[in-house]
Amino acid sequence: MDRDQPRSPARRHLLAGAAGLAAAAALPSGGQAQAQAQAQPPAPAEAPLLIPFEGVHQAGIATPQPYAGLVAAFDLLVESRGELRELFALLTDRARFLTQGGRPPELDPRFPPADSGILGPEIKPERLTVTVSVGASFFDERFGLGRLCPPELVAMPDFPNDALEAERCHGDLLLQLCAETPEETLHALRDIIKHTPDTLSLRWKQEGFASTHGQRRSKPIGAGRNLLGFKDGTANPDIADAAEMARIVWCDGPGWMAGGSYQVVRLIRNYVERWDRTPLGEQQAIFGRQRDSGAPLGRSDEFDDPAYADDPGGARIPLDAHIRLANPDGRRGLASPLIRRAFNYSNGATLSGQLDMGLLFICYQNSLRDGFVAVQQRLNGEPLEEYIKPFGGGYFFALPGVQGPDAILGDTLLREAGISALPTQKEG
Amino acid sequence: MSDFRFLSRALPAALLIAGALLAGPLAAKVAPGDLVAPIADYKIWVTQETQALRDKTQGFVDAIKAGDLARAKALYAPARVHYERIEPIAELFSDLDKSIDVRADDFEKKEADPAFSGFHRLEYGLFAKNSTEGLGPIADRLIADIRELEGRIKTLTVPPEKVVGGAAALIEEVAKTKISGEEDRYSRTDLWDFHANVEGARKIHELLRPLTTREAPKLVKRIDANFAKVDKLLESYAAPGGGFVSYEKVTQKHRNAMRGPVNALAEDLSKLRGTLGLD
């Protein structure tokens, strides 16, 4: 791998395009937090097209959710700590180029082209983010990083309703790619795979799409819907609230982990045929919301407090309703210290001739125990389980952000591990 | 013969930018005549391999027709390897390639399809059904196809871009179906084919070495290093009497480990045509 090549030509092209220019001009310097504050939902139509790559945190976490999402898990093929560092440097370069845009080099046509071309000759990102995280297996004996494993990071366990498929679970490294169009996320994936033939081996991948209902309209109408037809994410904390994000999402240590976040990915199939044959009243009791308005049962608006104090016996909202178990307090963000960034997925047909569709669930938190695990433990045994089946995913840790043009992904980790800050010169 | 164009002068700068994807700077040029000798040598090698394919397949076919199941099973993989080595040339004849080397996946009715023929149809009978029964006509057709192939190759003007591009094509075969164990699913002799594809690619790489070393020495070094990695992995599965152990014995860890050097070879070998200025 060449480390002495010029950095990607992206920066020269950073301001290419009027939209990019306007967006960039509107951004105060100093990072993602402010950029995100300006781009807070529910008005993504006005958010800038370029999401800054550098920042205390990686983009793609407390960032407004665009339409297309893709996660791809990889096994590492690198064998030494030096190669590991080179891989992170390469991923940093690719992510910077892909998210900030530019023109891939034009080569002699007798060579394979440098770029897949699926976005045309010029890469003009539309809210593309590349978010890199690592799994528990990253910290096994191979690189001697065991002592630096985030204290709560383990391989995702089997919850009671899960039917995990080994080939759709876990991984040393996970890429979360999000953008306004699916071809942008696929372009980014193919670019990264082409650059890492001998360092990353694809393990599993899942594409998803955000509900457009309510997300991409000029007049926002609340949270999007899952493929069961219900509003999903109403209780999500406000990602533009930096103090709230610091309380819920960002780790402040120990050591290298500061600025990172625990990530949970769950592939959850929905049995939609059966769901569509279930009485509406029962569906609403299972979720605890009215399907059409999204309002808690017995209330009138999506964002109304479910007021559980008035309903201790569950006469209005059953005690085992999904929203009540997930968030027993009822108020936005109070009982579930995590942010959700879920996408819907649709994968074709099963051997039984049923639709394989459901949820590509993604969430971030600074404690797995207090965040996802606490929520999932409350949800275990919920009536909704009859209609859903988690089959894949994993626990990961999203690395801290890249701060400055010479920084690379994972450099706080590598430094703490004593892995040379100087790139090893390698031929080629 | 194609006309050989010289590499563009603009190339080195572009190469630097493309970085990890590409070879080192290209200063010299490959003259049209430079490829004559390696292509001629390749044709000789392919001819020898085709003769070996015919002879070994004849023995394989004879064993099937004699009803000697054990002998037929033992001769399956050693005959096939000669086909797998010359695939870039054999594939130029798509009608024969289909009837010689098609897999059941290519038919909607899979193994039950009456058009399923060739090596894998015989493999299915011998290893999955454990019998030579009814295989006689299929065996006859296979040897007839291979004699036809031999005749066609004899009169073939070998297209240089197919030879140079063939190295990458062989490794793409490995990446696509050999690592996953889809190739020889009844006999589990996948590693024989895996190795034969690698040998076929290496032969091309070796014949072109004087030219590629001159044009892109770092690329050649990387290719050599990845061939060596593949060899090392394959060696650990060599069978005592020659050939390789069943693919079932290859650990998932090693299957994954093979992806690295194989994918890197596929990327690097895909640059040979450009490096030598071939369209």
Interface residues (C-beta under 8 A of the other chain):
Chain A: M1 D2 Q5 P6 P9 D75 L77 L90 P105 E106 L107 D108 R110 F111 P112 A114 K194 H195 P197 D198 T199 S201 E427 G428
Chain B: R5 L7 S8 A10 L11 A14 L15 L16 I17 A18 G19 A20 L21 L22 A23 G24 K218 L219 K221 R222 N226 N256 A257 R259 G260 P261 N263 A264 A266 E267 S270 K271 R273 G274 T275 G277 L278 D279
